[in-house]
Amino acid sequence: MTSLKLMMSIRKYVKRFFILCSLCLGFIVVIPKKTANAWGFYGHQRINRMAVFTLPPEMITFYKKHIEFITNHAVDPDKRRYSLEEEAARHYIDIDHYDPQAFREVPIFWSKAVEKYTEDTLKTYGILPWHIEKHYNSLVNAFKDESLDKILRYSAELGHYIADAHVPLHTTENYNGQLTNQRGIHGFWESRIPELKAEDYDYFVGRASYIDSPIKFAWKMVYDSHLAVDSVLTFEAILNKNFPSDQKYVYENRGNALIKTYSEEYVNRYNLMIKGQVERRMRESIHMIGCMWYTAWINSGKPDLNHLGAQEISDSLKSVIQKEEDLYLLHKNKHVKGHED
Ligand SMILES: [Zn+2]
């Protein structure tokens, strides 16, 4: 890679990091005057929570006991972006960077993909499906070790990455509509629509089932999401053209912050056009998370989780999580302050 190319890819990476951070933290669009809202967090937490109810009897008692951990820590990977440089690339894959036929071209296995493109290139354009597999394997080992800390942490975080893979705009270079003059669409789709609609969604997705190849399923999530990119963007462009521009946005008070966001009417019209696509992807996420947890448990030899029932998470895990939280709050406040200056 030439030094100019390297500089460009670093700039792109850093810029994307900040955009994704602010989106996931709920700066829906524009004026992040003070603190952010947690609507992006809300979706992840709801998805992890509902996934617990897909589990079979041998697992559900354990997961229900720890449902607050599984829910609250659904968002740890997004928070960790502030303390771990390599975290950002785990949340997306710009599959359209590679080729129009990318799904045929990009090897599904990490080692083959590294051979073909180099690790640097893969990390520049995102490693989401491979990271899902890696986290899945960590969960299998956690079950084998019968480690309560690891089972809970990897379950919660695997849920996060699987949910990200179900968001169409996590699979494209045009992740915030910046290439098609639709800036803000990322937060519109994954935060604003669930914020207004998710209470009415049907979360009954059936029982988790065994899947024979987690990496192939991770790629299927990305493939299905990417197929939806066109409709996500096209319908918004059509609506934007036909909707009164002075009614597209509203200003809302969130705590001490004044936020410019998409109006309810705009959300309703778009939601009709995409025929419940956000709800469908959310339901798929819930089901796939259940399937991955269940498959990891089966493939680890079905350990008896009731043995772990009496334990609580360790102080050392609590302190790791607290450190990440502290760094997240520190950087969040700095970032927000930066906007105010
Ligand atoms: Zn994420």
Residues whose N, C-alpha, C, O or C-beta is under 5 A from the ligand:
A	BS01	ZN	D78 H91 D164
